[in-house]
Amino acid sequence: MEKENGMKIDCGGGKTVGEALREQKALFTPCGGRGICGKCRVRILGGGWSPPTEEEKRLLSEEELAQGVRLACQARGRGICEAEVLWIPGEMHILGAGEERVFDPLRKDMRGKYGFAADLGTTTAVVQVWGPEGALLGEAAGPNPQQRFGGDVISRVQSALQGHAEELRRLAAGCLKGLLEKACRKAGVSPASLAEGVVVGNTAMLTLLAGVSPRGLSAFPFEPEEYFGRWYSGEELGLCGGDSRVYLPRCAAGYVGADAVAAVVAAGLDRPGPVRLLADIGTNGEMFLAAEGRLLCCSTAAGPAFEGGGISCGMPGTDGAISRVFLREGKVVWESLGGGAPAGVCGSGLLDAAAAWKHLGFLDGTGLLLEGGEPVSRREIGDSGVCLIQKDIRNLQLAKSAIRAGMDTLLLRAGTKAEQVETLYLAGGFGTRLDPASAGAIGLIPPALAERSVAMGNGALRGAAAILLGRGMRERAREAAENAVHLELAADPDFMDCYMENMMF
């Protein structure tokens, strides 16, 4: 799991190692430097360092501390120091477009023109270049470099308010511009030839990209200063020049963004039909329910567990992450991304492991790890060498309960039941990779919906392309965002009851 990456850094002026490494763009900090994820482990050389903090004593073993291992966000040095970064994420497995290659029916005013669709995610970004007659010509994807300010939107909003807003804007724009240029090279066209673009993302990502103050997103009632649903010039956003213009679709709420709205129109939840549920599950779970002509939505903070954060051996969906766990002849079997030796476990593997252990009696209904009916402090995932500890299971419980409680509250407010839902659409990278059977077994989703679940891939990107190219799709997205009934779960009297009920496995 460890990769050596020694370098000299300047810790003068009271900087932490993490602040110094951030200047060199050499550190992955999912929690934004709050000392809660433990992922910024470094080995520091020489003396003169600050003593270990309480956060370090909690997350690092005595053996690690004795070997000079520290958390970069906590340790402070003096002047020029030397540090070795112990973990750098490998290649990310980013969800792209799927198999769609031609869009029809095409907007009349896009015929003969080139355009692009982009999904600016909290963790990753994907850009597509579309050509005349609605043909997909090129695609590029990569990590969102804003991650150095934290893996979740709250960390980034706080960083923006602490004076880093312009840097966060430049990082987002630079990421999209670089991917756009790469996709254009694949397509054999010049970025200057792009007439229009559509960029979707959660409300915080669009806010930071557009240079709008995120202060409204930092405290209840989480009202953004801008809901978007308007055009910008490509030059204004720093994406492309010439006469290009870029549309940022309307968000539905402070934490129900344009990416979720785009997935809604891609799945057709804004059209008449049976009861349907859509969930984009990640650090922030965004959900829409279509029932009896109404569209209800909510968001719930699941925390970073589904993306590997707060899990002792957790990691994002990069090479080496255990992504699947299943039973074969009564034995636990695992698979890793990239097919190599396991370095940790990502969200889908975490779900599978819990479901498999529950089936074997190694995990009871309260979430207690067992061996021979007796509690144990840790358990290995098959013969992988990767272990989960009791704290990891507790973090999984908190995350899955938050998502399930959001779903249950939507169903309650709509006056319907899970059994009446015809289809559950699972969007996003985690939603697409998770096994619905495992999700139902541990209570992340209603068990009745495990066999009615559809993995829709990158629904946000599909929706962005639809808004760019499809007749009337921009208006549909705007109407869906404006007309959706948003449930503020923090003020809902039933949400906490649902949350507590769903803590059990």
N, C-alpha and C positions, 0 to 999 in steps of 0.2 A: 504493500500500500504506500510505502514511502519512496519518494524520488528525491535525490539530492539536487540541490540548487543553491550552492553557496554564493554569497555576494557581499560586498562591502556596502554599508548604508550609513547615512548621516542622521544620528539620533540627537543632534544638538537642539537646544531650545526647548527641552522637555518633551520631545516627540516620543510616542510609542514606536516600537519596531514596526507595527502595522501601518502607522502613518508614514513612516519612512519608506516602507515597501510599496505603499500605494502610489507614491510619487514615481516609482520605477515600474508601476503596472505589473507587479509580480506577486500579488496575493489574492487568494479567493476567500472572501469573508461573507458567508451566507447571512450572518446575523447583523452585519453592519458594524462590527467592532464592539458589540455589547457584552461579550464574554459569556455567551450562552450556548453557542453551537460547538465550540471546541475544534473547529476545522482549520483554524489558522496556526496550527502547530509549527514552531520553528525550533531549530537547535541553535543556541547562541554561544559564541566563543568568547573567552576572556572574562575579566571581572568587571566590577563597577556597575552591575545591573541592579535594578530595583528588586526588592524581595517579592516572592510570589504573592499574588492577591488571593482573596478568598475564592474568587471564581476559578483561578488556576488550581487551587488546592482541591476544589470540588471536581474539576474535569480531568485533571492530570494525576497519574499514579505517583507514588513516592519514587518509584524506579525511574519514571520519565523525568521528574524534577531533578533527580540525582545525576542524570545524563545530560542535563542542560537543556531539556525540552521545556519550552514556555509557550504561552499563547501570545501571538504577536500583538494583539489588541490590548494586552495588559502590561507586558514587559516594557520598561523604559531603560534606555542606556544613556551614555554620555559621549557626545561627539561621534567620531567615526567608529563604527562597530562592524562586526562580521556576523552574519546570520545565514542559516541554511533552511530554506523552505522545505518542509517534509512532505507536503502533499500538494500536487498540482493536478487539477482535473484533466482527464484524457479527452479524446475526441467525443464530442457530444452527439448523441443520436437524436437528430432534430426532425420533427414531423413536417413533411412537405405537403405537396398538393394531392397526392394520391394519383389516380389514373386519368383524371379529367384533362383532356387536351384541346377540346374545342368548345366554345361557349355559344349557345343558340337559345332563344332569339337574341340577336345583337342590337344594341342601341344604334339607331340610325346615325347619330352624330359621332359615333366611334368607328364607323366603317372607313377603311382606308387609313386609320391612324394606329399609332403604337401607344401603349399605356402600361402602367404597372400597378400591381396590388401588393400590399405589404402588411405583415402582422408583426407589430412591435411588441413582443412578449416581455414579461418581466425577466425571464431567464434566457430566452432565445429570440431571434428575429428571422423572418423568412420573407424573401422578395421574389415576385414573379414578373416577368416581362411578357406582355400579350401583344400580338400583332394584328394586322388587318384581318378581317373576317373572324376574329375571336379565337385565334390559334395561340396556344401556350408555346412560347419560343424558348424561354430560359428561366432558370430558377437558381437562387443562391440562399444559403442559410448560414447562421453563425451565432455565437453567444452574444448576449447583450452585455457590453463592457461596463454598463452601470453597476454590475454586480460587485465591483470593488467597494461600492458604498452600501452593500447589503443585498441579500437574496430576496428580500420582500419589499413591497411598496412602502410600508410604513417607515422602514429604515431610510429609504431614499427620500421620502417626503421630509423626514426630519433632517437629513443631510442638506436638502435644498434650503430649508429654513435656517440652517446654520451657516449659510453663505456659499454653498456649493451648487446653487441652482444653474448658473451658467455653464459650469463644467458638466453637469448632468445633461443639460440640453445639447451641448457639443458632442458628448459621447453618443447620445441617441441618434442625432443627425448624422454623425460620422459613420456610425454603424450601418444605418440604412443606405447612406450614399455609397459606401464601399460595397455593400451587397448588391446595390442597384447596378453599379459599374460592372461587377462580376457577372451578374445575370445578363446584362447587355452584351458582354463579350461572348457569352455562350449563345446568345440569340443572333449575334452578328449585326447588331445595330448600335448606333451611338446614343448615349443618354440624352443628347441634345434633340434627338428625334422623338422623344416621348412627349405626347400632348397632354395626357392626364395621368393622375395617379390617385389611389385610394389607400390610406394608411389606417388600420384599425389597431386598437390596443385597449387596455383597461384605462379608466379615467385618469389615473395617476401618470401612466406612460404618455398619454396624449398631452396632458397638462405640462409635463416636463419638456416634451418635444417642442411644444408651441411656445415655451417661455412664459407660461401663465403662472401666477403665484399658486402654490399648492396649499396655502394656509387653510383653506376651507376643508381640506381633506384630513387635517391633522387632529380634529376634535369634533365631537358630536355637535350638530346633527350631520356632519360630513357632507356639507353642501359645497360642490365645486364652484369656483368662480366662473367656469366656462363649461357648458355641456357639449359644445362643438356642433356639428351638423352644418359646416360651412367650408367654403373654399379658401385656400391660401395659394400664393404663388410658390412654385418650386424653389425659387431663390430665397424667398422669405423664410422657409423652413430649413434651408441649407441642404436640400436634397438634389436638385437639378436646376439648371439655368434655362435660358431661352424664354419662350412664352408658355412654358408648362405650368399647369395648375394642379393642386393637390387637394383632395377632399378628405376631411376628417369627419367621419360619421358621428351622429349624435349618440351620446351616452344616455343610459336610462336613469342612473343614479350615481352617487359618489363612488360606490364600489360595485356598480354593475355597468361595465364599460361598453364601448363600441365593439369590442371583440366578441362579447357575448351576444350583443344585438345582431351582429353579422352572422353568427352561428344560428341564431333564431330564424333569420330569413333564408339561410342556406337549407335548414331543415324544414322550412315551411310552417313553423309553429304560428306564424302570424296569419295564416290562412284558415278558413273553416275546416273542421275535421274532428276526429275523436279526441279524447283526453290524451295529451302527450306531455312528457317532462324532458327537459334538457338540463344537463349538468356539466359544467366545466370545472373539474375538481383540481385544485392545486393549493397553494398557500392561502389563497382566497377562493372560496367556492362560490361561483355565480350560477344561479338556477332560474329557469323559467318554466312555468306551468301554463299550458293552454287548456282551458276547460270552459265549455258552454259559452263560447264566444268571448271569453275574457283571457287576458294575458297577465299573469301575476309573476313577479320576480322578487328575488332577495339575494343577499350575499351573506356569507358567514366565514369568519376567520378560522381556518382549520389549523394554522400554524405550518411550519416547514416540514413536518414528518413525511408527507407524501413526496417530497423532493429530496429526501435524505437528511434534512436538517434536524438537529436535536436527537438524532439516533447515533448511538456510540460508534457503529460501523457504517453509518449511512453515507450515501453519496448520490449525486445527481445521476441521470441516465447517460453515463459515459462508459467507455470501454472498461471492462473489469467489474461492472456492477452486476450483482445477481439480480436478474429481472424476472425470472420464473422459478417457482418452486412447486413441485407436484409429487404425488405419491405413485410409486411403481412397485407393485407386489408388497405393499405395506411399508416401503422404505421411502424416505424423503430424498428426492432427486432435485437438482438445481441446474439452471442454465445461466450463463453470464453474457452480457452484451460484448460482442467482439469475439466470443468463444474462447477467450484465454483464461488464465488463472483468476479466481475471484479476488477483488480488492475490497469489496464491501457490498452493500445491498441498497438498491434504489426502491422507490415507493411500491412498485408493482410486486417486487420480490418480497417486500415486507408484508404486504397483504396476504400473499400466497403462503408464506411461512406460518403466519398466525392461523390461517384456515387449516393448513395441514396438521399443525400441532393440536388444534382444537379437535379435529377428527380423530387423532390418535390418543387423545386424553392427556396430552402434554401441556394443555392450556385450559384452565377451567373458565366457567362463565364470568367470574369476576376479573379475569385477566391475569391470574396467578400462574407462573411457570411451574410445572410439576415434573417429577421423576419418581415413578413408583408410588404415586399418590402423595408425595411429600414435596414441599416447596423447594425450588432450586433458584440460585441467583442468576444463572445464565444458561443458554442452550445453543449448541452449534447447529447451523443450517445444514443438515446432512453431513457430508464429509468435506465440506467446503473450507473449514478452518475459520469461517466467519461466524461470530456469535452475536446473539441478541441478549441483552440483559433486561432485568425486570423494568428498569426505567424506560427502556425503549418501548415495551409493551404498553406502559402507562401513557406515553406520548402518542402512541397509535390510537389508544382508546379515546383520548381527548380529541384527536383529529377526526376520527371516523364518527364520533358522536356529534360533532359540530355540523358535519355535512348531512348526516341522516336527520338531525333535528331540523335543519333548514328545509329539507324535502318534506318532512312530516308536517311542518308548520304551513307550508304552501298548500298541502293537501287539505289540511284542516280549514284554512281560510277559504278554499274553493268549495268546501262542502263535498269533497269526494274522497275516495279511498285508493290505496295503491293498486288494489285488484282491478280498478276501473281504468287504470292507465294502460293504453294500448302499446305505447313505445317509450322507452327511456333512451334518449340520445346521450351518449357519453362523448364529450368533446375534449380536445386538447391532448397533449402528449401522454399525461398520466391516465386520463380517461380512456384513451385508445389502447394503451398497453395493459391495463388491469384486466384480470380475469373476472367477469361478472359473477361466476360461481363463487369465487373466493370472497368477492365484495358482499354478496348476499349471505354467505356463511358467517361472516363476522359482524354483519349488521351495518356495513357502510351504506348499502342500498337496501330497500325493502326486498326480502327474499323472493316475493312474488314477481319481482321485475328482473330477476337474474336471467331468465330465458327470454325476456322481451327487450333486452338491451341491444342497442346498435352502436358500434364504435364508428363515429362519423369522421374520424381523423381530425385534421386541422380545420374545424368548422369555421373558425374566425377568418382564415385565409380564403376558404371557399366563398364565404360571404363577401369578403372584400372584393374578390374577382367578380362576383355577381353584381355588386354595387357599381363597379367600374364599367361593366359591359352590358348588363341586362336591362332590358326595357322596363322602366318603372321600378327597378329594384332600389334605387336611391330613395325614392319616395316611400317605398314599403319599409325600409329600415328606419327612416325618420318617424313614420307613423307608429311603428312598433315601439320605438324608444319613448315617444311622447305619450302613448296610450297605455303602456304597461303600468299596472298597479304595483308600486314598490312597497314591500313590507319591510319596515325597519325592525329587525329582529330584536335589537337591544330594548325596544319598547313594547315588544309583543308579550302578553301575559302567558302564552302557552309555550313559547320557545324554550324557556329554561326547564319546564317540565319534560318536554320532549328530549332535551339534552340529557337530563339525568336518566330518563328511561332507557336511552340508547347507549349508556356507558357499558352495559353488559355485553359480553360476547355470545 
